[in-house]
C-alpha cells in the first residue's frame, strides 16, 4: 500500500501559491486551535505535528519564527482579541476597585527560544518521509524538504511547546474598575489579547463585568433590593431602626404602622451610584420588611401582652375595625 499523500497546503487550509504571510497566519490560527496546551483532544498532538511539518515544508526548512512577512504586509498580522469575564462583588462595583486578573496566553517558548525545535545529540528518522527521503505530494514524488532527502533529522520538536515555538504563560495584571459600572459593561485592555505575528501588534482583551452572587442583596437596574426581617412590635410602634445597606447599616425613624403585613421602604438615592460613584443618577435602596412575632415569651411577657390586648379590645371599633365589623356581620346574620 502506497504512503498517503502529504499535502501541506490542504493541511494549513490555504490555496497553493500562498505567500509567506498567508502561510504564517494560517499556521498561527491552526496552531492556536490544536496546540496541546489548549486542546485536550487525544489526537491534538499528532494533528499539531502535521501542521508544524506542513508549515516547515512550505517555508523551505526555515524555523517558524524566522519567516518574514511579505512586503504587502510589513507590519505583520495583529493578534486575535480575547473575551473573558471578570467577577466582582456588589461592594466593589459601588466603590470601585483594583482587581487582580490572571492573563493566560501563548508566548515565546523559553525552552527553545521560539524556534519550535531543539538540536539532538543523535539523528533520528524523519517523521514525514519515514526515512525514505521522498514524500508523495499532489505534484508527485518529491524530495523531503524537512530532512533534505537524507531520511533523518538532527532537530526534534520542542517537548515543552509541541513544536509551535509558543507555550502557555500566565501574567497577573491589575484591572481598575471605576465606581458605578454595572454588570455587563465591558472593559477594554489593549495589548493583552493574543500576540501578533511578524512584529504585528497584540490583540485586545475584553473583560465583561459579572456580579458575584450575594446572599442578601440583588440589583435591578440601579435599584438595590434587600429582604430584612423586623420585629412586628417595632413595626407597630414605630421608632428608630437600622436598615441593611450594601455598605453598612442605614439608621432611620420608622413611622408607626397600621398592620403586620409585609411592607416596603424605598430610600431614594441610596441604592447603586451613578457612573463614577456620583449621587447623580443613583438608584434607590428598596427594603422589603418581613415582620416577625416574638417567641419564647416569659410569664411576665405574656401577662403584659394580655393586659395590652384587654385594653385594646375594650375599644375594638377603633383598634380592630376589621375584627369589629366581622363580628357585627356574624351576629346580625344569626337567628
Backbone bond lengths (Angstrom), bond angles and torsions (degrees), N, CA, C in turn:
res aa  C-N    CA-C-N  psi(-1)  N-CA   C-N-CA  omega(-1)  CA-C   N-CA-C  phi
1 X - - - 1.471 - - 1.533 109.54 -
2 X 1.329 117.40 131.34 1.460 121.33 -177.23 1.524 110.26 -74.22
3 X 1.354 114.56 155.89 1.458 119.44 178.21 1.522 110.23 -66.75
4 X 1.335 117.71 148.27 1.462 120.21 177.95 1.524 110.65 -64.82
5 X 1.320 115.24 153.53 1.463 120.37 -179.59 1.526 109.62 -70.90
6 X 1.320 115.67 131.41 1.465 121.98 176.52 1.524 107.50 -97.14
7 X 1.332 116.89 108.01 1.465 121.66 -176.93 1.526 108.57 -116.15
8 X 1.323 118.23 93.94 1.469 120.60 -175.71 1.524 113.50 -62.21
9 X 1.336 117.67 -33.45 1.464 119.48 178.79 1.526 110.85 -66.18
10 X 1.329 116.49 -41.96 1.467 119.92 178.88 1.520 110.93 -66.25
11 X 1.326 116.74 -38.45 1.465 120.26 179.64 1.526 110.61 -62.74
12 X 1.336 116.75 -40.46 1.464 120.99 179.65 1.527 112.78 -86.83
13 X 1.340 116.59 -0.77 1.474 122.42 176.93 1.524 111.32 59.16
14 X 1.344 115.66 46.27 1.464 120.79 178.45 1.524 108.83 -131.57
15 X 1.335 114.92 164.73 1.455 120.78 178.64 1.529 110.39 -78.45
16 X 1.333 115.97 151.40 1.463 120.31 174.25 1.526 109.12 -61.83
17 X 1.314 116.83 139.90 1.460 120.77 -179.10 1.512 113.79 88.14
18 X 1.337 118.43 5.83 1.462 121.12 179.19 1.523 110.26 -60.82
19 X 1.354 116.28 144.42 1.460 119.24 -178.55 1.528 110.44 -78.78
20 X 1.348 114.93 175.69 1.468 120.81 -174.57 1.522 112.27 -61.28
21 X 1.349 116.64 -39.20 1.465 119.22 -178.89 1.523 111.07 -65.72
22 X 1.342 116.49 -40.24 1.467 120.60 178.72 1.524 110.71 -65.21
23 X 1.337 115.57 -41.61 1.471 119.94 178.16 1.529 109.91 -61.28
24 X 1.320 115.73 -43.98 1.469 120.54 -178.93 1.525 110.97 -63.48
25 X 1.340 116.61 -44.95 1.467 119.64 -179.68 1.522 111.02 -62.59
26 X 1.335 115.55 -42.05 1.464 119.42 179.44 1.526 110.60 -63.07
27 X 1.329 115.71 -41.61 1.466 119.35 179.25 1.524 111.06 -62.15
28 X 1.314 117.22 -45.78 1.470 120.45 -178.61 1.527 110.79 -64.01
29 X 1.331 116.12 -41.65 1.474 119.67 -179.25 1.525 110.77 -61.84
30 X 1.324 116.56 -48.32 1.466 120.02 -178.91 1.527 111.37 -72.56
31 X 1.327 116.73 -33.60 1.465 119.60 179.17 1.521 110.75 -63.99
32 X 1.327 117.38 -39.52 1.459 119.83 178.72 1.522 111.28 -67.36
33 X 1.343 116.72 -31.71 1.467 119.96 179.62 1.521 111.66 -74.65
34 X 1.343 116.67 -38.91 1.462 120.34 -171.82 1.521 114.20 -107.99
35 X 1.319 117.74 3.15 1.462 119.92 179.60 1.530 109.40 -58.23
36 X 1.344 118.41 131.77 1.473 120.77 -177.45 1.520 114.00 -56.53
37 X 1.336 118.21 -27.06 1.460 120.44 178.07 1.521 112.04 -71.83
38 X 1.343 116.64 -19.17 1.461 120.46 -175.29 1.515 113.13 -111.83
39 X 1.294 117.74 -19.97 1.461 121.33 -173.56 1.527 108.87 -121.90
40 X 1.348 115.07 119.77 1.469 119.91 -177.52 1.523 112.60 -86.79
41 X 1.326 117.90 0.06 1.464 120.75 179.50 1.532 109.75 -58.96
42 X 1.349 117.91 133.10 1.472 120.24 -179.58 1.526 113.39 -57.04
43 X 1.335 116.60 -28.19 1.462 119.59 -178.85 1.510 113.82 -92.12
44 X 1.347 117.34 6.03 1.464 120.11 -175.49 1.526 112.13 -63.69
45 X 1.320 116.83 -39.86 1.469 119.61 -177.81 1.524 111.56 -62.58
46 X 1.345 117.21 -46.07 1.463 120.43 179.84 1.525 111.20 -66.11
47 X 1.339 115.72 -41.18 1.468 118.99 178.02 1.518 110.29 -61.38
48 X 1.334 115.23 -41.93 1.454 118.82 -179.96 1.529 111.19 -63.66
49 X 1.327 116.91 -38.98 1.468 120.03 178.55 1.522 111.27 -61.05
50 X 1.331 117.01 -39.49 1.472 120.35 178.62 1.528 110.66 -66.95
51 X 1.327 115.84 -38.57 1.468 119.61 178.21 1.526 109.82 -63.63
52 X 1.329 115.67 -44.35 1.465 120.06 178.87 1.532 110.84 -62.85
53 X 1.331 116.38 -43.25 1.466 120.48 -179.80 1.523 111.01 -63.37
54 X 1.342 116.80 -41.25 1.463 120.39 179.06 1.521 110.69 -63.20
55 X 1.323 115.84 -41.12 1.460 119.98 179.08 1.531 110.91 -62.87
56 X 1.334 116.31 -47.40 1.462 119.51 -178.88 1.530 111.44 -65.46
57 X 1.330 115.45 -35.01 1.472 119.01 178.10 1.525 110.36 -61.28
58 X 1.318 116.24 -47.25 1.464 120.40 -175.72 1.520 112.66 -74.32
59 X 1.312 117.59 -17.17 1.468 119.44 179.20 1.521 111.47 -106.25
60 X 1.330 115.59 20.56 1.474 122.13 172.49 1.517 112.72 54.66
61 X 1.300 114.86 49.35 1.464 121.75 175.05 1.516 114.14 71.89
62 X 1.345 119.03 4.02 1.461 119.13 178.63 1.519 109.16 -73.15
63 X 1.332 118.45 138.26 1.455 120.12 177.83 1.516 110.60 -58.23
64 X 1.329 116.32 151.79 1.467 121.35 -173.77 1.517 112.76 -55.27
65 X 1.339 117.13 -40.14 1.446 118.97 -174.84 1.520 112.93 -84.04
66 X 1.367 117.81 -1.14 1.461 120.25 179.14 1.519 112.96 -96.06
67 X 1.331 117.38 -4.61 1.459 119.86 -178.28 1.519 109.10 -75.50
68 X 1.324 116.79 127.13 1.451 120.74 -178.86 1.515 110.21 -92.72
69 X 1.314 114.67 150.59 1.459 119.18 176.25 1.517 108.95 -69.35
70 X 1.332 115.17 153.83 1.458 119.84 178.37 1.516 109.70 -70.98
71 X 1.345 117.91 159.31 1.464 119.97 -178.92 1.518 113.05 -57.30
72 X 1.335 117.66 -26.36 1.459 119.45 -179.03 1.520 111.81 -75.77
73 X 1.353 117.27 -10.83 1.458 120.44 -179.28 1.526 108.37 -136.14
74 X 1.352 117.82 61.58 1.459 120.98 -170.47 1.514 113.59 -63.95
75 X 1.297 118.42 -30.77 1.463 120.14 -176.21 1.513 112.35 -83.32
76 X 1.313 118.41 -14.77 1.457 120.89 -177.20 1.522 110.75 81.49
77 X 1.332 116.39 159.85 1.461 119.86 -177.74 1.522 111.95 -72.45
78 X 1.306 115.78 144.46 1.463 120.69 176.11 1.519 109.78 -71.98
79 X 1.332 115.71 153.48 1.456 120.36 178.04 1.520 111.62 -71.00
80 X 1.314 115.74 158.92 1.458 120.94 -179.68 1.528 110.25 -73.05
81 X 1.335 116.23 146.97 1.462 121.49 174.16 1.524 109.51 -75.79
82 X 1.329 115.50 156.11 1.458 120.73 177.76 1.518 108.83 -126.51
83 X 1.333 116.44 147.65 1.464 122.59 179.60 1.527 108.62 -125.18
84 X 1.331 116.34 120.71 1.458 121.03 179.60 1.525 109.55 -138.23
85 X 1.349 115.52 175.87 1.462 122.16 -176.15 1.524 109.95 -115.17
86 X 1.328 116.37 138.37 1.464 122.28 175.18 1.524 108.12 -115.28
87 X 1.332 116.57 114.28 1.471 120.56 -178.66 1.525 110.01 -86.27
88 X 1.338 115.63 130.89 1.465 121.82 -179.12 1.521 109.08 -134.64
89 X 1.339 116.31 153.65 1.459 121.15 177.96 1.523 110.00 -85.01
90 X 1.328 115.70 166.94 1.460 120.41 178.38 1.523 110.52 -61.50
91 X 1.331 117.12 -42.97 1.463 120.48 179.95 1.529 111.24 -62.75
92 X 1.338 117.51 -38.10 1.465 120.66 179.40 1.523 111.29 -66.11
93 X 1.332 116.86 -36.33 1.463 119.57 177.65 1.523 111.08 -69.99
94 X 1.330 116.79 -37.64 1.466 120.58 -178.54 1.529 110.71 -67.99
95 X 1.326 116.33 -46.11 1.465 120.81 -173.46 1.524 113.27 -92.00
96 X 1.334 116.68 -17.62 1.450 119.84 -170.63 1.521 109.30 82.44
97 X 1.309 117.65 156.56 1.464 119.95 -176.86 1.524 110.50 -162.89
98 X 1.320 114.49 164.40 1.465 122.51 169.00 1.519 106.30 -110.44
99 X 1.315 116.11 115.13 1.462 122.03 -168.70 1.531 110.09 -113.62
100 X 1.344 117.97 128.05 1.465 118.64 175.07 1.526 110.88 -72.37
101 X 1.320 116.08 141.77 1.465 121.17 179.18 1.524 108.49 -141.51
102 X 1.325 115.84 132.64 1.463 120.96 -179.01 1.529 109.35 -91.31
103 X 1.327 116.35 117.39 1.465 122.51 177.87 1.526 108.20 -93.75
104 X 1.313 115.61 119.50 1.470 120.96 177.62 1.528 108.39 -110.42
105 X 1.309 116.66 122.81 1.462 120.06 179.38 1.529 109.82 -156.57
106 X 1.321 114.60 167.34 1.458 120.10 178.01 1.527 109.95 -79.52
107 X 1.316 115.74 134.64 1.460 120.94 175.39 1.528 108.19 -139.92
108 X 1.324 116.49 175.11 1.465 120.22 -176.25 1.525 110.81 -57.85
109 X 1.316 115.84 130.92 1.466 121.45 179.27 1.526 109.47 -68.52
110 X 1.322 116.42 124.89 1.463 119.95 -179.19 1.524 111.72 -72.57
111 X 1.334 116.80 -29.62 1.468 120.02 -175.98 1.526 112.00 -64.62
112 X 1.349 116.54 -39.86 1.472 119.70 -178.13 1.518 111.99 -113.25
113 X 1.354 116.39 6.82 1.466 122.44 -179.61 1.518 111.75 56.47
114 X 1.322 115.27 34.71 1.458 120.19 175.17 1.509 115.17 83.89
115 X 1.330 118.10 -1.62 1.467 119.93 -177.85 1.519 111.93 -74.03
116 X 1.318 117.22 -28.06 1.462 120.58 -178.79 1.512 113.15 86.41
117 X 1.327 117.19 -9.59 1.467 120.30 -179.25 1.522 109.59 -143.49
118 X 1.313 114.70 159.24 1.466 120.91 178.12 1.529 108.86 -130.60
119 X 1.310 116.42 149.93 1.473 120.91 179.84 1.529 109.72 -78.49
120 X 1.328 115.30 132.81 1.460 120.90 -179.61 1.524 110.50 -95.39
121 X 1.320 115.32 156.84 1.464 119.87 175.46 1.528 111.11 -69.06
122 X 1.328 115.41 -36.22 1.460 120.44 -177.91 1.527 108.97 -123.33
123 X 1.303 115.75 153.26 1.464 119.94 177.59 1.527 109.99 -74.61
124 X 1.335 115.13 159.88 1.467 120.15 174.22 1.519 108.59 -142.29
125 X 1.335 114.78 163.81 1.455 120.07 -176.63 1.528 110.53 -66.56
126 X 1.313 115.77 140.91 1.467 122.16 179.28 1.528 109.89 -66.56
127 X 1.351 115.94 132.33 1.465 120.63 -178.78 1.523 112.68 -71.78
128 X 1.326 118.30 -22.00 1.461 120.72 -175.40 1.529 111.64 -87.76
129 X 1.315 117.46 -48.64 1.475 119.22 -177.49 1.527 112.77 -96.51
130 X 1.343 116.30 -4.60 1.473 121.99 178.42 1.530 111.97 55.69
131 X 1.326 115.51 37.11 1.461 120.33 174.27 1.514 115.29 90.64
132 X 1.331 117.49 -6.30 1.471 119.18 -176.49 1.518 112.71 -82.36
133 X 1.316 117.53 -22.71 1.456 121.01 -176.71 1.511 113.39 81.40
134 X 1.342 117.62 -1.75 1.467 121.82 -179.69 1.529 109.36 -131.54
135 X 1.329 114.95 149.64 1.469 121.45 -178.42 1.513 108.68 -133.33
136 X 1.334 116.14 137.77 1.462 120.59 177.27 1.530 108.37 -85.78
137 X 1.320 117.00 117.03 1.460 123.77 179.33 1.523 109.01 -118.08
138 X 1.350 118.03 172.21 1.469 119.59 177.11 1.525 113.11 -56.42
139 X 1.344 116.68 -24.55 1.475 120.32 179.90 1.525 112.43 -86.69
140 X 1.325 117.64 -4.42 1.462 120.91 -178.49 1.513 110.83 119.45
141 X 1.316 116.03 -164.49 1.460 121.19 -178.89 1.530 108.80 -79.93
142 X 1.325 116.89 122.55 1.457 121.39 -177.87 1.524 110.59 -125.49
143 X 1.323 114.32 159.48 1.452 119.42 173.14 1.527 108.63 -67.52
144 X 1.317 116.83 137.73 1.471 120.95 -179.27 1.523 109.94 -68.21
145 X 1.329 115.67 123.22 1.455 120.19 -179.21 1.521 111.93 -72.75
146 X 1.327 116.45 -31.42 1.459 118.97 -173.22 1.518 112.51 -68.65
147 X 1.307 116.21 -36.62 1.475 119.21 -179.15 1.520 112.00 -111.13
148 X 1.350 116.14 7.54 1.472 121.82 -179.40 1.523 111.72 57.76
149 X 1.343 115.64 32.38 1.457 120.30 176.92 1.514 114.31 80.11
150 X 1.334 117.96 2.78 1.467 119.82 -177.56 1.529 112.75 -81.09
151 X 1.327 116.79 -23.18 1.461 120.29 -178.67 1.512 113.45 87.02
152 X 1.319 116.47 -5.48 1.466 119.43 178.01 1.529 108.41 -139.80
153 X 1.316 116.08 159.95 1.464 121.60 -178.86 1.519 108.86 -129.57
154 X 1.328 115.13 157.83 1.461 121.12 178.13 1.524 111.89 -110.31
155 X 1.326 115.73 -1.33 1.463 120.30 177.35 1.524 108.80 -120.03
156 X 1.313 115.94 146.71 1.470 121.85 177.13 1.520 108.95 -125.90
157 X 1.322 115.34 153.09 1.462 119.37 176.97 1.523 109.78 -60.11
158 X 1.303 115.50 139.14 1.466 121.17 179.42 1.529 109.98 -63.15
159 X 1.324 116.64 128.97 1.462 120.04 -178.41 1.525 111.87 -69.38
160 X 1.313 117.19 -27.21 1.463 120.21 -176.35 1.523 112.37 -73.55
161 X 1.313 117.18 -34.79 1.468 119.98 -176.53 1.518 112.66 -115.77
162 X 1.341 117.88 2.37 1.458 120.55 179.67 1.508 113.44 69.93
163 X 1.333 117.29 14.18 1.455 121.00 179.02 1.510 114.59 94.46
164 X 1.322 116.99 2.42 1.468 118.90 -177.71 1.517 112.87 -82.83
165 X 1.340 116.16 -19.66 1.458 118.97 -173.58 1.512 111.96 82.11
166 X 1.329 116.85 0.01 1.463 121.98 -178.27 1.523 109.76 -131.79
167 X 1.322 116.47 144.91 1.459 121.78 178.30 1.521 108.92 -133.88
168 X 1.322 115.62 155.42 1.457 120.63 -179.66 1.523 109.58 -71.30
169 X 1.322 116.31 125.44 1.465 120.85 179.77 1.524 109.72 -122.75
170 X 1.319 115.57 158.75 1.463 121.49 178.95 1.524 109.42 -122.10
171 X 1.330 113.97 140.52 1.459 119.73 177.99 1.523 107.68 -143.89
172 X 1.322 117.03 128.35 1.464 120.88 179.20 1.523 109.41 -93.16
173 X 1.326 115.51 124.93 1.466 121.03 178.46 1.526 108.59 -119.34
174 X 1.309 116.56 158.61 1.462 122.00 176.98 1.522 108.86 -100.90
175 X 1.326 115.57 122.61 1.466 121.52 -178.09 1.524 108.76 -105.18
176 X 1.326 116.84 124.45 1.470 120.75 178.39 1.525 109.50 -87.97
177 X 1.335 115.57 123.93 1.463 122.04 176.96 1.523 107.62 -108.82
178 X 1.306 116.84 114.10 1.459 121.66 -178.56 1.527 110.46 -67.87
179 X 1.333 117.21 143.05 1.461 121.57 177.80 1.530 110.07 -60.28
180 X 1.325 115.95 138.65 1.461 120.72 175.69 1.510 115.24 90.34
181 X 1.336 118.38 1.42 1.466 119.58 174.74 1.526 109.13 -74.29
182 X 1.315 116.77 140.42 1.462 121.93 -176.97 1.526 111.18 -94.89
183 X 1.335 116.80 155.42 1.471 119.47 173.00 1.527 110.35 -55.99
184 X 1.318 116.41 140.18 1.463 121.13 -178.48 1.515 113.20 97.71
185 X 1.352 117.25 -18.39 1.465 118.70 176.16 1.532 109.14 -72.20
186 X 1.324 115.55 154.10 1.466 121.21 -171.01 1.527 110.49 -116.75
187 X 1.330 115.77 130.47 1.462 122.15 173.58 1.528 108.67 -95.57
188 X 1.323 116.52 141.06 1.469 122.06 -176.28 1.523 108.89 -115.32
189 X 1.322 116.35 115.04 1.460 121.47 -177.90 1.530 108.97 -114.49
190 X 1.331 115.98 102.50 1.460 120.77 -178.27 1.530 110.76 -67.78
191 X 1.316 115.05 143.38 1.451 121.05 173.85 1.513 115.56 81.26
192 X 1.336 117.63 2.66 1.461 120.25 -179.05 1.524 112.13 -110.59
193 X 1.340 116.12 13.29 1.457 119.67 172.15 1.519 109.45 -84.77
194 X 1.328 116.49 -155.95 1.464 119.78 179.14 1.528 109.81 -72.27
195 X 1.336 117.73 146.78 1.465 120.08 179.16 1.524 111.54 -65.02
196 X 1.332 116.08 150.58 1.458 120.62 178.72 1.521 111.22 -81.26
197 X 1.321 115.51 169.50 1.460 121.21 179.84 1.517 111.37 -103.74
198 X 1.324 116.74 146.98 1.468 123.35 178.04 1.523 112.22 50.19
199 X 1.324 116.59 44.73 1.453 119.75 178.40 1.511 114.03 84.61
200 X 1.333 117.94 4.24 1.457 120.31 178.08 1.519 111.55 -68.79
201 X 1.328 115.89 157.74 1.462 120.92 -177.96 1.525 110.85 -70.48
202 X 1.338 117.51 145.70 1.468 119.53 176.06 1.524 110.58 -69.04
203 X 1.329 115.44 159.80 1.457 120.53 -179.81 1.521 112.22 -76.93
204 X 1.318 115.41 -172.66 1.467 122.80 -177.44 1.525 109.96 -109.32
205 X 1.324 115.71 142.10 1.462 121.54 174.98 1.522 108.35 -98.99
206 X 1.327 116.37 121.86 1.460 121.82 177.35 1.526 108.52 -104.30
207 X 1.340 116.38 120.98 1.464 121.81 -179.72 1.524 109.64 -110.13
208 X 1.332 116.55 119.52 1.462 121.69 177.18 1.522 109.28 -92.62
209 X 1.340 116.94 126.26 1.464 121.18 -179.42 1.525 110.11 -72.50
210 X 1.324 116.07 130.48 1.468 122.03 178.55 1.525 108.24 -125.19
211 X 1.339 116.55 131.46 1.466 121.60 -178.50 1.521 110.17 -79.40
212 X 1.335 116.09 125.17 1.462 120.86 177.04 1.528 109.63 -69.03
213 X 1.319 116.33 149.71 1.463 120.88 178.38 1.527 109.76 -59.18
214 X 1.349 116.04 137.67 1.459 122.25 178.40 1.521 108.22 -122.59
215 X 1.340 118.46 132.27 1.467 119.85 -176.61 1.519 114.44 -69.69
216 X 1.334 118.45 -17.85 1.468 120.47 -174.77 1.524 113.65 -121.39
217 X 1.317 117.55 -40.48 1.460 120.64 -169.69 1.530 111.72 -103.52
218 X 1.322 114.32 149.63 1.464 121.34 172.41 1.522 108.10 -133.59
219 X 1.327 115.62 155.57 1.460 121.66 -175.86 1.515 109.66 -118.43
220 X 1.338 115.90 126.12 1.463 122.15 175.61 1.519 107.36 -125.58
221 X 1.327 115.88 103.12 1.459 118.85 -171.80 1.521 107.73 66.05
222 X 1.330 116.82 -120.84 1.466 120.71 174.36 1.530 111.53 -109.50
223 X 1.324 117.83 8.53 1.464 121.56 174.70 1.526 109.48 -88.51
224 X 1.326 115.72 133.71 1.466 121.74 177.43 1.522 108.30 -103.63
225 X 1.330 116.86 126.04 1.463 122.28 -178.62 1.526 110.02 -110.22
226 X 1.342 115.19 141.87 1.458 120.90 176.40 1.527 108.78 -147.47
227 X 1.325 116.50 140.60 1.465 122.13 174.31 1.524 107.76 -99.64
228 X 1.361 115.43 126.03 1.459 119.56 -175.29 1.520 110.75 -131.26
229 X 1.349 117.61 124.98 1.466 119.46 174.14 1.526 110.55 -70.90
230 X 1.339 116.57 149.71 1.459 121.74 -179.74 1.521 108.95 -147.38
231 X 1.317 116.57 148.10 1.463 121.14 178.00 1.527 109.99 -61.27
232 X 1.336 116.16 130.40 1.466 120.14 178.24 1.525 111.03 -62.30
233 X 1.328 116.61 -34.42 1.469 119.91 179.43 1.527 110.66 -67.85
234 X 1.346 116.81 -39.12 1.464 119.66 177.11 1.519 110.41 -66.51
235 X 1.314 116.09 -36.44 1.460 120.03 178.81 1.519 110.63 -64.05
236 X 1.343 117.04 -36.66 1.466 121.26 178.16 1.526 111.76 -74.14
237 X 1.336 116.03 -44.74 1.461 119.80 -173.60 1.521 112.66 -81.73
238 X 1.340 117.39 -25.00 1.453 120.28 -174.31 1.515 110.34 76.50
239 X 1.324 116.98 -175.63 1.458 121.54 179.61 1.517 111.63 122.89
240 X 1.325 115.24 -173.84 1.466 120.67 -175.93 1.529 110.12 -76.63
241 X 1.346 115.38 131.16 1.461 121.41 179.77 1.525 109.49 -135.09
242 X 1.324 115.70 157.13 1.464 122.37 173.75 1.521 108.56 -105.09
243 X 1.324 116.29 122.28 1.460 121.71 178.76 1.529 109.33 -104.10
244 X 1.320 115.44 149.85 1.465 120.72 -176.45 1.526 110.67 -78.25
245 X 1.338 116.40 113.00 1.459 121.17 172.22 1.517 109.36 -103.27
246 X 1.314 119.18 157.97 1.470 121.38 -176.18 1.523 113.93 -65.04
247 X 1.348 117.50 -23.98 1.462 120.65 179.82 1.520 112.43 -112.04
248 X 1.335 117.70 5.40 1.458 121.55 -179.57 1.518 110.43 148.11
249 X 1.364 117.34 168.93 1.470 120.79 -177.85 1.526 112.47 -62.71
250 X 1.325 114.74 147.05 1.460 122.94 175.07 1.525 106.92 -116.78
251 X 1.343 117.63 118.48 1.465 122.27 -176.44 1.523 109.08 -94.04
252 X 1.345 116.27 134.68 1.462 120.79 178.35 1.521 109.55 -151.72
253 X 1.332 116.17 162.68 1.464 122.44 175.75 1.515 108.59 -91.46
254 X 1.323 115.34 120.84 1.461 121.42 -178.15 1.521 109.18 -93.20
255 X 1.329 119.28 124.67 1.469 120.30 178.40 1.526 110.60 -68.45
256 X 1.348 118.06 153.40 1.468 120.35 177.54 1.524 110.74 -57.62
257 X 1.339 115.80 142.02 1.455 120.31 -178.67 1.509 112.51 -96.31
258 X 1.341 115.37 166.13 1.461 121.87 179.16 1.519 111.88 -107.94
259 X 1.340 118.13 2.63 1.457 119.80 -178.33 1.508 110.66 -170.87
260 X 1.328 115.54 179.52 1.456 121.43 -176.71 1.523 112.73 -110.50
261 X 1.321 117.98 11.38 1.455 120.10 178.84 1.518 111.06 -73.56
262 X 1.346 116.99 160.31 1.470 120.05 177.09 1.523 110.85 -57.89
263 X 1.322 116.56 140.48 1.456 121.04 179.61 1.511 110.73 -130.72
264 X 1.319 116.02 169.55 1.462 121.20 -178.46 1.513 109.31 -130.50
265 X 1.316 115.59 132.36 1.455 121.88 173.60 1.525 108.23 -112.01
266 X 1.308 116.94 132.35 1.468 121.88 178.91 1.523 108.49 -117.17
267 X 1.322 116.14 115.39 1.457 122.08 -179.78 1.529 108.10 -100.84
268 X 1.311 115.32 105.25 1.462 121.47 -173.88 1.528 111.72 -64.19
269 X 1.339 115.56 133.15 1.457 121.51 175.08 1.512 115.56 74.77
270 X 1.337 117.88 5.00 1.465 120.23 -178.56 1.529 111.87 -107.66
271 X 1.334 116.11 17.90 1.451 120.53 176.92 1.516 111.19 -95.03
272 X 1.332 116.41 -138.81 1.467 121.95 -177.99 1.526 109.11 -72.37
273 X 1.351 118.43 132.78 1.466 120.48 -175.35 1.519 113.02 -71.53
274 X 1.341 114.45 167.64 1.453 120.26 172.33 1.519 110.07 -73.38
275 X 1.322 116.39 173.55 1.472 120.69 -178.91 1.519 109.95 -59.40
276 X 1.322 115.56 134.88 1.452 120.36 -176.76 1.513 112.84 86.18
277 X 1.352 117.05 4.27 1.460 121.49 179.30 1.511 113.59 79.90
278 X 1.330 117.40 18.20 1.461 120.93 -176.67 1.529 111.92 -84.24
279 X 1.345 115.67 157.75 1.467 121.27 175.86 1.520 110.02 -71.74
280 X 1.334 115.63 -32.24 1.461 120.33 179.36 1.532 109.76 -61.06
281 X 1.324 115.85 119.80 1.459 120.45 -179.51 1.512 114.05 86.97
282 X 1.350 117.31 4.48 1.463 119.86 -179.54 1.524 110.59 -69.44
283 X 1.320 116.20 150.59 1.456 121.83 177.45 1.516 111.51 -86.41
284 X 1.325 116.14 -169.99 1.461 122.59 -178.26 1.525 110.59 -105.08
285 X 1.329 115.06 155.24 1.462 121.53 168.63 1.523 106.84 -95.43
286 X 1.326 116.44 116.77 1.465 121.81 -176.69 1.529 107.95 -109.08
287 X 1.354 115.61 112.35 1.461 121.65 -177.55 1.526 108.74 -104.99
288 X 1.318 115.72 118.57 1.466 121.57 178.26 1.530 107.85 -94.98
289 X 1.347 116.24 107.41 1.461 121.79 -175.34 1.523 110.84 -81.99
290 X 1.323 115.98 134.27 1.464 122.18 179.15 1.530 108.14 -122.97
291 X 1.355 117.48 100.09 1.471 120.89 -174.83 1.526 112.64 -66.36
292 X 1.338 115.13 140.76 1.459 122.21 177.56 1.522 109.81 -121.98
293 X 1.346 117.20 133.74 1.462 121.98 175.22 1.521 109.54 -83.09
294 X 1.347 117.35 148.57 1.465 119.61 -179.16 1.524 111.76 -68.57
295 X 1.321 115.70 153.07 1.465 121.40 177.34 1.524 109.25 -130.88
296 X 1.345 116.34 171.60 1.475 122.98 179.34 1.526 111.54 53.78
297 X 1.354 116.54 48.31 1.464 121.26 -178.94 1.527 110.86 -75.06
298 X 1.319 116.39 142.99 1.465 121.77 175.14 1.528 109.12 -83.49
299 X 1.329 116.38 171.90 1.471 121.07 179.55 1.521 110.74 -61.03
300 X 1.328 116.82 -41.03 1.467 119.56 179.74 1.525 111.08 -68.44
301 X 1.345 116.93 -34.31 1.472 120.01 176.65 1.521 110.21 -63.05
302 X 1.335 116.22 -46.38 1.469 119.94 -179.50 1.526 111.18 -64.63
303 X 1.317 115.97 -38.19 1.472 119.44 179.02 1.518 110.72 -63.44
304 X 1.340 115.90 -40.89 1.466 119.51 179.32 1.525 110.74 -65.42
305 X 1.323 117.44 -40.28 1.463 120.71 179.32 1.522 111.52 -68.33
306 X 1.329 116.34 -38.59 1.469 119.33 178.59 1.520 111.15 -65.00
307 X 1.343 116.28 -38.14 1.458 119.65 176.95 1.522 111.08 -64.20
308 X 1.333 116.66 -42.05 1.470 120.88 177.99 1.523 110.73 -64.45
309 X 1.340 116.55 -42.26 1.463 120.43 -179.81 1.521 111.18 -62.61
310 X 1.337 116.53 -42.65 1.471 120.00 -180.00 1.524 110.52 -62.74
311 X 1.322 116.62 -40.79 1.463 119.72 -179.69 1.522 111.64 -67.46
312 X 1.332 117.72 -41.99 1.462 120.62 179.83 1.524 111.52 -69.92
313 X 1.335 116.16 -36.68 1.463 119.39 -179.18 1.520 111.63 -68.20
314 X 1.351 115.73 -21.58 1.462 118.72 177.31 1.516 112.09 -67.34
315 X 1.304 118.30 -21.31 1.472 122.25 175.71 1.526 107.42 -124.16
316 X 1.343 114.46 57.31 1.469 120.41 -173.54 1.518 112.68 -59.46
317 X 1.326 117.47 -38.55 1.465 119.76 -177.05 1.525 111.94 -62.97
318 X 1.334 116.31 -24.14 1.453 119.84 179.62 1.530 112.31 -93.69
319 X 1.319 116.80 -43.75 1.467 120.90 -175.13 1.529 113.27 -87.69
320 X 1.338 116.50 -30.89 1.470 121.37 -179.91 1.525 109.69 -129.45
321 X 1.328 118.89 63.76 1.470 119.18 -175.32 1.525 112.91 -60.32
322 X 1.311 117.77 -36.61 1.462 120.07 178.58 1.511 111.58 -65.96
323 X 1.307 116.40 -42.61 1.463 121.25 178.72 1.524 110.77 -66.20
324 X 1.329 116.04 -42.46 1.465 120.34 179.36 1.522 110.93 -62.55
325 X 1.340 117.23 -42.45 1.466 120.95 179.95 1.520 110.83 -65.19
326 X 1.320 117.20 -39.13 1.480 120.36 -179.74 1.522 110.86 -62.33
327 X 1.332 116.43 -45.62 1.460 119.23 -179.40 1.527 111.38 -65.51
328 X 1.322 117.13 -38.02 1.469 119.59 178.38 1.529 110.00 -61.45
329 X 1.337 116.43 -43.89 1.469 119.85 179.04 1.523 110.75 -63.75
330 X 1.306 116.27 -42.58 1.468 120.43 -178.93 1.526 111.17 -62.62
331 X 1.335 116.27 -48.87 1.466 119.67 -177.01 1.521 112.00 -66.59
332 X 1.352 116.16 -34.10 1.469 119.19 -179.80 1.520 111.61 -70.25
333 X 1.320 117.46 -24.32 1.469 120.39 -177.36 1.528 112.69 -89.33
334 X 1.310 116.89 -6.41 1.463 119.19 179.94 1.524 110.27 -86.58
335 X 1.353 118.22 148.45 1.481 120.36 179.18 1.538 111.22 -68.44
